[in-house]
Amino acid sequence: MPFYYHGGCCFEPNSTTVIYNPLAYYPDGSVAMIEGELGRGYYLLSGVHFELQAVVYWQKNCKLL
């Protein structure tokens, strides 16, 4: 599902990290969101900075001077 985002980090696996499930990708193929289990818990991490759609943001926050 496409959505508007502005910046954010990506997740890069290595041999010492906990196994995780990628949930979303950036257009360049890098991993944007992950989930997994750690101990008795569950985590969901997002590098994406969720934003309103650009048009909605401008309508709500920008006024002509």
PDB file of N, CA, C and O in Angstrom:
ATOM      1  N   MET A   1       0.848  -1.159   0.000  1.00  0.00           N
ATOM      2  CA  MET A   1       0.000   0.000   0.000  1.00  0.00           C
ATOM      3  C   MET A   1       0.903   1.235   0.000  1.00  0.00           C
ATOM      4  O   MET A   1       1.673   1.413   0.944  1.00  0.00           O
ATOM      5  N   PRO A   2       0.840   2.074  -0.998  1.00  0.00           N
ATOM      6  CA  PRO A   2       1.670   3.282  -1.013  1.00  0.00           C
ATOM      7  C   PRO A   2       1.164   4.315  -0.004  1.00  0.00           C
ATOM      8  O   PRO A   2      -0.040   4.424   0.228  1.00  0.00           O
ATOM      9  N   PHE A   3       2.067   5.054   0.577  1.00  0.00           N
ATOM     10  CA  PHE A   3       1.703   6.144   1.476  1.00  0.00           C
ATOM     11  C   PHE A   3       2.817   7.176   1.466  1.00  0.00           C
ATOM     12  O   PHE A   3       3.932   6.904   1.021  1.00  0.00           O
ATOM     13  N   TYR A   4       2.499   8.358   1.961  1.00  0.00           N
ATOM     14  CA  TYR A   4       3.463   9.454   2.001  1.00  0.00           C
ATOM     15  C   TYR A   4       4.311   9.339   3.258  1.00  0.00           C
ATOM     16  O   TYR A   4       3.787   9.208   4.365  1.00  0.00           O
ATOM     17  N   TYR A   5       5.609   9.389   3.079  1.00  0.00           N
ATOM     18  CA  TYR A   5       6.525   9.385   4.216  1.00  0.00           C
ATOM     19  C   TYR A   5       7.614  10.404   3.946  1.00  0.00           C
ATOM     20  O   TYR A   5       7.810  10.834   2.809  1.00  0.00           O
ATOM     21  N   HIS A   6       8.312  10.781   4.983  1.00  0.00           N
ATOM     22  CA  HIS A   6       9.378  11.764   4.820  1.00  0.00           C
ATOM     23  C   HIS A   6      10.576  11.312   5.647  1.00  0.00           C
ATOM     24  O   HIS A   6      10.606  11.490   6.865  1.00  0.00           O
ATOM     25  N   GLY A   7      11.545  10.736   4.982  1.00  0.00           N
ATOM     26  CA  GLY A   7      12.771  10.319   5.652  1.00  0.00           C
ATOM     27  C   GLY A   7      12.608   9.076   6.494  1.00  0.00           C
ATOM     28  O   GLY A   7      11.525   8.497   6.585  1.00  0.00           O
ATOM     29  N   GLY A   8      13.700   8.682   7.104  1.00  0.00           N
ATOM     30  CA  GLY A   8      13.703   7.522   7.981  1.00  0.00           C
ATOM     31  C   GLY A   8      14.888   6.623   7.713  1.00  0.00           C
ATOM     32  O   GLY A   8      15.539   6.714   6.672  1.00  0.00           O
ATOM     33  N   CYS A   9      15.153   5.762   8.662  1.00  0.00           N
ATOM     34  CA  CYS A   9      16.293   4.843   8.542  1.00  0.00           C
ATOM     35  C   CYS A   9      15.847   3.545   7.877  1.00  0.00           C
ATOM     36  O   CYS A   9      14.661   3.335   7.624  1.00  0.00           O
ATOM     37  N   CYS A  10      16.820   2.681   7.599  1.00  0.00           N
ATOM     38  CA  CYS A  10      16.523   1.340   7.103  1.00  0.00           C
ATOM     39  C   CYS A  10      17.207   0.327   8.018  1.00  0.00           C
ATOM     40  O   CYS A  10      18.108   0.675   8.780  1.00  0.00           O
ATOM     41  N   PHE A  11      16.775  -0.913   7.935  1.00  0.00           N
ATOM     42  CA  PHE A  11      17.322  -1.980   8.767  1.00  0.00           C
ATOM     43  C   PHE A  11      18.201  -2.875   7.902  1.00  0.00           C
ATOM     44  O   PHE A  11      17.787  -3.328   6.835  1.00  0.00           O
ATOM     45  N   GLU A  12      19.414  -3.122   8.375  1.00  0.00           N
ATOM     46  CA  GLU A  12      20.365  -3.955   7.645  1.00  0.00           C
ATOM     47  C   GLU A  12      20.715  -5.174   8.491  1.00  0.00           C
ATOM     48  O   GLU A  12      21.256  -5.032   9.588  1.00  0.00           O
ATOM     49  N   PRO A  13      20.412  -6.372   7.991  1.00  0.00           N
ATOM     50  CA  PRO A  13      20.701  -7.576   8.773  1.00  0.00           C
ATOM     51  C   PRO A  13      22.200  -7.859   8.841  1.00  0.00           C
ATOM     52  O   PRO A  13      22.965  -7.490   7.950  1.00  0.00           O
ATOM     53  N   ASN A  14      22.592  -8.522   9.924  1.00  0.00           N
ATOM     54  CA  ASN A  14      23.947  -9.060  10.014  1.00  0.00           C
ATOM     55  C   ASN A  14      23.887 -10.363  10.796  1.00  0.00           C
ATOM     56  O   ASN A  14      22.826 -10.729  11.300  1.00  0.00           O
ATOM     57  N   SER A  15      24.980 -11.051  10.902  1.00  0.00           N
ATOM     58  CA  SER A  15      24.970 -12.396  11.485  1.00  0.00           C
ATOM     59  C   SER A  15      24.721 -12.409  12.988  1.00  0.00           C
ATOM     60  O   SER A  15      24.469 -13.478  13.543  1.00  0.00           O
ATOM     61  N   THR A  16      24.781 -11.274  13.666  1.00  0.00           N
ATOM     62  CA  THR A  16      24.600 -11.258  15.119  1.00  0.00           C
ATOM     63  C   THR A  16      23.232 -10.734  15.549  1.00  0.00           C
ATOM     64  O   THR A  16      22.950 -10.673  16.746  1.00  0.00           O
ATOM     65  N   THR A  17      22.388 -10.361  14.612  1.00  0.00           N
ATOM     66  CA  THR A  17      21.081  -9.808  14.982  1.00  0.00           C
ATOM     67  C   THR A  17      20.048 -10.903  15.184  1.00  0.00           C
ATOM     68  O   THR A  17      20.206 -12.024  14.701  1.00  0.00           O
ATOM     69  N   VAL A  18      19.003 -10.565  15.894  1.00  0.00           N
ATOM     70  CA  VAL A  18      17.865 -11.463  16.080  1.00  0.00           C
ATOM     71  C   VAL A  18      17.155 -11.607  14.734  1.00  0.00           C
ATOM     72  O   VAL A  18      17.087 -10.655  13.958  1.00  0.00           O
ATOM     73  N   ILE A  19      16.635 -12.786  14.467  1.00  0.00           N
ATOM     74  CA  ILE A  19      15.894 -13.003  13.219  1.00  0.00           C
ATOM     75  C   ILE A  19      14.610 -12.176  13.258  1.00  0.00           C
ATOM     76  O   ILE A  19      13.905 -12.162  14.267  1.00  0.00           O
ATOM     77  N   TYR A  20      14.311 -11.492  12.164  1.00  0.00           N
ATOM     78  CA  TYR A  20      13.113 -10.662  12.109  1.00  0.00           C
ATOM     79  C   TYR A  20      12.402 -10.848  10.783  1.00  0.00           C
ATOM     80  O   TYR A  20      12.952 -11.418   9.840  1.00  0.00           O
ATOM     81  N   ASN A  21      11.184 -10.365  10.724  1.00  0.00           N
ATOM     82  CA  ASN A  21      10.355 -10.453   9.538  1.00  0.00           C
ATOM     83  C   ASN A  21      10.201  -9.059   8.934  1.00  0.00           C
ATOM     84  O   ASN A  21       9.627  -8.182   9.579  1.00  0.00           O
ATOM     85  N   PRO A  22      10.695  -8.827   7.713  1.00  0.00           N
ATOM     86  CA  PRO A  22      10.486  -7.525   7.074  1.00  0.00           C
ATOM     87  C   PRO A  22       9.003  -7.329   6.745  1.00  0.00           C
ATOM     88  O   PRO A  22       8.349  -8.238   6.233  1.00  0.00           O
ATOM     89  N   LEU A  23       8.483  -6.145   7.040  1.00  0.00           N
ATOM     90  CA  LEU A  23       7.075  -5.834   6.772  1.00  0.00           C
ATOM     91  C   LEU A  23       6.886  -4.843   5.634  1.00  0.00           C
ATOM     92  O   LEU A  23       5.858  -4.867   4.957  1.00  0.00           O
ATOM     93  N   ALA A  24       7.869  -3.970   5.416  1.00  0.00           N
ATOM     94  CA  ALA A  24       7.739  -2.940   4.380  1.00  0.00           C
ATOM     95  C   ALA A  24       9.120  -2.593   3.846  1.00  0.00           C
ATOM     96  O   ALA A  24      10.132  -2.740   4.531  1.00  0.00           O
ATOM     97  N   TYR A  25       9.129  -2.131   2.609  1.00  0.00           N
ATOM     98  CA  TYR A  25      10.379  -1.782   1.937  1.00  0.00           C
ATOM     99  C   TYR A  25      10.279  -0.384   1.344  1.00  0.00           C
ATOM    100  O   TYR A  25       9.197   0.072   0.976  1.00  0.00           O
ATOM    101  N   TYR A  26      11.420   0.289   1.257  1.00  0.00           N
ATOM    102  CA  TYR A  26      11.512   1.551   0.529  1.00  0.00           C
ATOM    103  C   TYR A  26      11.575   1.238  -0.969  1.00  0.00           C
ATOM    104  O   TYR A  26      11.826   0.093  -1.345  1.00  0.00           O
ATOM    105  N   PRO A  27      11.354   2.227  -1.819  1.00  0.00           N
ATOM    106  CA  PRO A  27      11.412   1.987  -3.264  1.00  0.00           C
ATOM    107  C   PRO A  27      12.743   1.393  -3.734  1.00  0.00           C
ATOM    108  O   PRO A  27      12.777   0.692  -4.746  1.00  0.00           O
ATOM    109  N   ASP A  28      13.835   1.662  -3.017  1.00  0.00           N
ATOM    110  CA  ASP A  28      15.135   1.109  -3.430  1.00  0.00           C
ATOM    111  C   ASP A  28      15.349  -0.331  -2.960  1.00  0.00           C
ATOM    112  O   ASP A  28      16.399  -0.916  -3.224  1.00  0.00           O
ATOM    113  N   GLY A  29      14.355  -0.909  -2.261  1.00  0.00           N
ATOM    114  CA  GLY A  29      14.445  -2.293  -1.813  1.00  0.00           C
ATOM    115  C   GLY A  29      14.972  -2.476  -0.405  1.00  0.00           C
ATOM    116  O   GLY A  29      14.952  -3.593   0.111  1.00  0.00           O
ATOM    117  N   SER A  30      15.443  -1.415   0.235  1.00  0.00           N
ATOM    118  CA  SER A  30      15.926  -1.544   1.610  1.00  0.00           C
ATOM    119  C   SER A  30      14.735  -1.716   2.561  1.00  0.00           C
ATOM    120  O   SER A  30      13.623  -1.272   2.274  1.00  0.00           O
ATOM    121  N   VAL A  31      14.995  -2.371   3.700  1.00  0.00           N
ATOM    122  CA  VAL A  31      13.927  -2.719   4.643  1.00  0.00           C
ATOM    123  C   VAL A  31      13.534  -1.501   5.474  1.00  0.00           C
ATOM    124  O   VAL A  31      14.386  -0.869   6.098  1.00  0.00           O
ATOM    125  N   ALA A  32      12.242  -1.174   5.482  1.00  0.00           N
ATOM    126  CA  ALA A  32      11.729   0.008   6.178  1.00  0.00           C
ATOM    127  C   ALA A  32      11.061  -0.317   7.510  1.00  0.00           C
ATOM    128  O   ALA A  32      11.094   0.502   8.429  1.00  0.00           O
ATOM    129  N   MET A  33      10.454  -1.503   7.630  1.00  0.00           N
ATOM    130  CA  MET A  33       9.762  -1.905   8.868  1.00  0.00           C
ATOM    131  C   MET A  33      10.029  -3.378   9.133  1.00  0.00           C
ATOM    132  O   MET A  33      10.085  -4.191   8.210  1.00  0.00           O
ATOM    133  N   ILE A  34      10.195  -3.713  10.431  1.00  0.00           N
ATOM    134  CA  ILE A  34      10.418  -5.105  10.808  1.00  0.00           C
ATOM    135  C   ILE A  34       9.572  -5.469  12.026  1.00  0.00           C
ATOM    136  O   ILE A  34       9.132  -4.599  12.777  1.00  0.00           O
ATOM    137  N   GLU A  35       9.355  -6.771  12.205  1.00  0.00           N
ATOM    138  CA  GLU A  35       8.704  -7.286  13.401  1.00  0.00           C
ATOM    139  C   GLU A  35       9.407  -8.569  13.802  1.00  0.00           C
ATOM    140  O   GLU A  35      10.080  -9.205  12.991  1.00  0.00           O
ATOM    141  N   GLY A  36       9.244  -8.939  15.055  1.00  0.00           N
ATOM    142  CA  GLY A  36       9.830 -10.187  15.515  1.00  0.00           C
ATOM    143  C   GLY A  36       9.510 -10.450  16.966  1.00  0.00           C
ATOM    144  O   GLY A  36       8.792  -9.690  17.615  1.00  0.00           O
ATOM    145  N   GLU A  37      10.058 -11.540  17.461  1.00  0.00           N
ATOM    146  CA  GLU A  37       9.887 -11.906  18.858  1.00  0.00           C
ATOM    147  C   GLU A  37      11.244 -11.866  19.535  1.00  0.00           C
ATOM    148  O   GLU A  37      12.266 -12.214  18.944  1.00  0.00           O
ATOM    149  N   LEU A  38      11.234 -11.437  20.777  1.00  0.00           N
ATOM    150  CA  LEU A  38      12.461 -11.374  21.565  1.00  0.00           C
ATOM    151  C   LEU A  38      12.098 -11.782  22.986  1.00  0.00           C
ATOM    152  O   LEU A  38      11.309 -11.111  23.651  1.00  0.00           O
ATOM    153  N   GLY A  39      12.671 -12.873  23.439  1.00  0.00           N
ATOM    154  CA  GLY A  39      12.280 -13.391  24.746  1.00  0.00           C
ATOM    155  C   GLY A  39      10.814 -13.760  24.724  1.00  0.00           C
ATOM    156  O   GLY A  39      10.374 -14.525  23.866  1.00  0.00           O
ATOM    157  N   ARG A  40      10.047 -13.216  25.673  1.00  0.00           N
ATOM    158  CA  ARG A  40       8.603 -13.476  25.717  1.00  0.00           C
ATOM    159  C   ARG A  40       7.812 -12.331  25.091  1.00  0.00           C
ATOM    160  O   ARG A  40       6.587 -12.285  25.211  1.00  0.00           O
ATOM    161  N   GLY A  41       8.496 -11.419  24.433  1.00  0.00           N
ATOM    162  CA  GLY A  41       7.826 -10.251  23.869  1.00  0.00           C
ATOM    163  C   GLY A  41       7.806 -10.228  22.357  1.00  0.00           C
ATOM    164  O   GLY A  41       8.375 -11.092  21.690  1.00  0.00           O
ATOM    165  N   TYR A  42       7.141  -9.221  21.836  1.00  0.00           N
ATOM    166  CA  TYR A  42       6.994  -8.981  20.406  1.00  0.00           C
ATOM    167  C   TYR A  42       7.410  -7.542  20.139  1.00  0.00           C
ATOM    168  O   TYR A  42       7.126  -6.657  20.946  1.00  0.00           O
ATOM    169  N   TYR A  43       8.076  -7.297  19.024  1.00  0.00           N
ATOM    170  CA  TYR A  43       8.438  -5.923  18.682  1.00  0.00           C
ATOM    171  C   TYR A  43       8.040  -5.606  17.250  1.00  0.00           C
ATOM    172  O   TYR A  43       7.955  -6.492  16.400  1.00  0.00           O
ATOM    173  N   LEU A  44       7.801  -4.347  17.005  1.00  0.00           N
ATOM    174  CA  LEU A  44       7.549  -3.804  15.682  1.00  0.00           C
ATOM    175  C   LEU A  44       8.331  -2.501  15.613  1.00  0.00           C
ATOM    176  O   LEU A  44       8.100  -1.587  16.405  1.00  0.00           O
ATOM    177  N   LEU A  45       9.254  -2.420  14.667  1.00  0.00           N
ATOM    178  CA  LEU A  45      10.093  -1.229  14.523  1.00  0.00           C
ATOM    179  C   LEU A  45       9.891  -0.630  13.145  1.00  0.00           C
ATOM    180  O   LEU A  45       9.794  -1.349  12.150  1.00  0.00           O
ATOM    181  N   SER A  46       9.828   0.681  13.096  1.00  0.00           N
ATOM    182  CA  SER A  46       9.636   1.380  11.832  1.00  0.00           C
ATOM    183  C   SER A  46      10.692   2.458  11.663  1.00  0.00           C
ATOM    184  O   SER A  46      10.873   3.307  12.536  1.00  0.00           O
ATOM    185  N   GLY A  47      11.381   2.419  10.548  1.00  0.00           N
ATOM    186  CA  GLY A  47      12.292   3.496  10.196  1.00  0.00           C
ATOM    187  C   GLY A  47      11.552   4.627   9.503  1.00  0.00           C
ATOM    188  O   GLY A  47      12.062   5.741   9.376  1.00  0.00           O
ATOM    189  N   VAL A  48      10.350   4.322   9.060  1.00  0.00           N
ATOM    190  CA  VAL A  48       9.532   5.289   8.317  1.00  0.00           C
ATOM    191  C   VAL A  48       8.980   6.341   9.267  1.00  0.00           C
ATOM    192  O   VAL A  48       8.510   6.016  10.358  1.00  0.00           O
ATOM    193  N   HIS A  49       9.035   7.599   8.853  1.00  0.00           N
ATOM    194  CA  HIS A  49       8.366   8.686   9.574  1.00  0.00           C
ATOM    195  C   HIS A  49       7.016   8.876   8.899  1.00  0.00           C
ATOM    196  O   HIS A  49       6.917   9.542   7.868  1.00  0.00           O
ATOM    197  N   PHE A  50       5.987   8.293   9.479  1.00  0.00           N
ATOM    198  CA  PHE A  50       4.654   8.383   8.877  1.00  0.00           C
ATOM    199  C   PHE A  50       4.193   9.834   8.838  1.00  0.00           C
ATOM    200  O   PHE A  50       4.386  10.583   9.796  1.00  0.00           O
ATOM    201  N   GLU A  51       3.598  10.212   7.752  1.00  0.00           N
ATOM    202  CA  GLU A  51       3.139  11.583   7.551  1.00  0.00           C
ATOM    203  C   GLU A  51       1.721  11.559   6.991  1.00  0.00           C
ATOM    204  O   GLU A  51       1.260  10.547   6.462  1.00  0.00           O
ATOM    205  N   LEU A  52       1.050  12.685   7.118  1.00  0.00           N
ATOM    206  CA  LEU A  52      -0.190  12.872   6.381  1.00  0.00           C
ATOM    207  C   LEU A  52       0.157  12.918   4.903  1.00  0.00           C
ATOM    208  O   LEU A  52       1.312  13.150   4.547  1.00  0.00           O
ATOM    209  N   GLN A  53      -0.808  12.703   4.053  1.00  0.00           N
ATOM    210  CA  GLN A  53      -0.554  12.892   2.636  1.00  0.00           C
ATOM    211  C   GLN A  53      -0.113  14.332   2.423  1.00  0.00           C
ATOM    212  O   GLN A  53      -0.594  15.230   3.114  1.00  0.00           O
ATOM    213  N   ALA A  54       0.771  14.563   1.504  1.00  0.00           N
ATOM    214  CA  ALA A  54       1.325  15.902   1.284  1.00  0.00           C
ATOM    215  C   ALA A  54       0.225  16.942   1.090  1.00  0.00           C
ATOM    216  O   ALA A  54       0.311  18.037   1.647  1.00  0.00           O
ATOM    217  N   VAL A  55      -0.799  16.620   0.315  1.00  0.00           N
ATOM    218  CA  VAL A  55      -1.883  17.571   0.053  1.00  0.00           C
ATOM    219  C   VAL A  55      -2.621  17.900   1.348  1.00  0.00           C
ATOM    220  O   VAL A  55      -2.926  19.064   1.607  1.00  0.00           O
ATOM    221  N   VAL A  56      -2.908  16.887   2.159  1.00  0.00           N
ATOM    222  CA  VAL A  56      -3.610  17.111   3.423  1.00  0.00           C
ATOM    223  C   VAL A  56      -2.759  17.969   4.348  1.00  0.00           C
ATOM    224  O   VAL A  56      -3.273  18.877   5.001  1.00  0.00           O
ATOM    225  N   TYR A  57      -1.461  17.688   4.409  1.00  0.00           N
ATOM    226  CA  TYR A  57      -0.561  18.478   5.251  1.00  0.00           C
ATOM    227  C   TYR A  57      -0.622  19.950   4.858  1.00  0.00           C
ATOM    228  O   TYR A  57      -0.777  20.815   5.720  1.00  0.00           O
ATOM    229  N   TRP A  58      -0.502  20.240   3.575  1.00  0.00           N
ATOM    230  CA  TRP A  58      -0.519  21.631   3.120  1.00  0.00           C
ATOM    231  C   TRP A  58      -1.867  22.282   3.402  1.00  0.00           C
ATOM    232  O   TRP A  58      -1.912  23.450   3.788  1.00  0.00           O
ATOM    233  N   GLN A  59      -2.953  21.563   3.220  1.00  0.00           N
ATOM    234  CA  GLN A  59      -4.281  22.126   3.471  1.00  0.00           C
ATOM    235  C   GLN A  59      -4.476  22.470   4.943  1.00  0.00           C
ATOM    236  O   GLN A  59      -5.094  23.487   5.259  1.00  0.00           O
ATOM    237  N   LYS A  60      -3.961  21.640   5.849  1.00  0.00           N
ATOM    238  CA  LYS A  60      -4.168  21.847   7.281  1.00  0.00           C
ATOM    239  C   LYS A  60      -3.177  22.823   7.896  1.00  0.00           C
ATOM    240  O   LYS A  60      -3.512  23.503   8.866  1.00  0.00           O
ATOM    241  N   ASN A  61      -1.966  22.909   7.358  1.00  0.00           N
ATOM    242  CA  ASN A  61      -0.899  23.626   8.046  1.00  0.00           C
ATOM    243  C   ASN A  61      -0.339  24.849   7.332  1.00  0.00           C
ATOM    244  O   ASN A  61       0.424  25.609   7.927  1.00  0.00           O
ATOM    245  N   CYS A  62      -0.693  25.049   6.097  1.00  0.00           N
ATOM    246  CA  CYS A  62      -0.106  26.170   5.356  1.00  0.00           C
ATOM    247  C   CYS A  62      -1.200  27.144   4.939  1.00  0.00           C
ATOM    248  O   CYS A  62      -2.224  26.762   4.374  1.00  0.00           O
ATOM    249  N   LYS A  63      -0.953  28.387   5.232  1.00  0.00           N
ATOM    250  CA  LYS A  63      -1.907  29.427   4.860  1.00  0.00           C
ATOM    251  C   LYS A  63      -1.196  30.452   3.988  1.00  0.00           C
ATOM    252  O   LYS A  63      -0.013  30.737   4.180  1.00  0.00           O
ATOM    253  N   LEU A  64      -1.915  30.991   3.048  1.00  0.00           N
ATOM    254  CA  LEU A  64      -1.340  32.036   2.208  1.00  0.00           C
ATOM    255  C   LEU A  64      -1.189  33.308   3.020  1.00  0.00           C
ATOM    256  O   LEU A  64      -2.071  33.657   3.804  1.00  0.00           O
ATOM    257  N   LEU A  65      -0.089  33.994   2.837  1.00  0.00           N
ATOM    258  CA  LEU A  65       0.148  35.254   3.555  1.00  0.00           C
ATOM    259  C   LEU A  65      -0.379  36.427   2.769  1.00  0.00           C
ATOM    260  O   LEU A  65      -0.270  37.569   3.216  1.00  0.00           O
TER     261      LEU A  65
END
